[in-house]
């Protein structure tokens, strides 16, 4: 089965909701997809309807070197304005 980014809304989605096994596995918390407003599990990484990634940017860790470079740039700008 290939991934279809625009599936038929009546095809492949269970109108009765999640199974008991899914609720036991993922819990009962849901969020709305910001793209298509489909209700998905709060632990889902991708919306099953539209394929949008649901992981937030805040959940990702910033690499140490980005913080270091930003600190040096801000320090350089501060020194530029002082002198």
ZIPEBEL-V770997 format. One record per residue. N is the residue number from 0. PHI is phi in degrees with one decimal (999 if undefined). PSI is psi in whole degrees, 0 to 359 (999 if undefined). Layout:
BEGIN
n,phi,psi
N,PHI,PSI
N,PHI,PSI
END
This chain:
BEGIN
n,phi,psi
0,999,129
1,-94.4,156
2,-78.0,128
3,-113.5,111
4,-65.4,341
5,-126.1,72
6,-70.0,158
7,-65.1,128
8,-64.2,337
9,-89.3,350
10,-105.8,128
11,87.2,352
12,-109.0,134
13,-83.2,112
14,-69.8,343
15,-85.4,354
16,96.3,188
17,-72.6,155
18,-78.4,167
19,-62.8,325
20,-64.9,320
21,-65.2,318
22,-64.0,322
23,-66.0,322
24,-75.3,315
25,-105.2,347
26,87.8,181
27,-106.5,12
28,-87.4,135
29,-128.1,157
30,-132.6,162
31,-94.2,136
32,-65.7,130
33,-67.7,341
34,-85.3,306
35,-116.3,0
36,60.6,30
37,-83.6,139
38,-78.6,120
39,-127.3,162
40,-60.0,144
41,-67.8,343
42,-95.4,0
43,-69.3,144
44,-93.5,335
45,-138.1,141
46,-71.0,128
47,-70.9,342
48,-86.4,308
49,-108.2,346
50,86.3,6
51,-70.6,139
52,-69.3,135
53,-106.6,357
54,-72.6,135
55,-83.3,156
56,-68.1,331
57,-67.7,334
58,-76.0,342
59,-82.3,143
60,-84.3,138
61,-81.6,130
62,-60.5,147
63,-60.6,326
64,-71.3,333
65,-68.4,319
66,-64.5,318
67,-64.3,313
68,-63.3,318
69,-62.6,318
70,-62.4,317
71,-65.7,321
72,-64.8,317
73,-66.2,321
74,-63.4,317
75,-62.3,318
76,-65.2,320
77,-63.2,316
78,-65.5,325
79,-63.5,320
80,-77.8,335
81,-74.7,319
82,-99.3,999
END
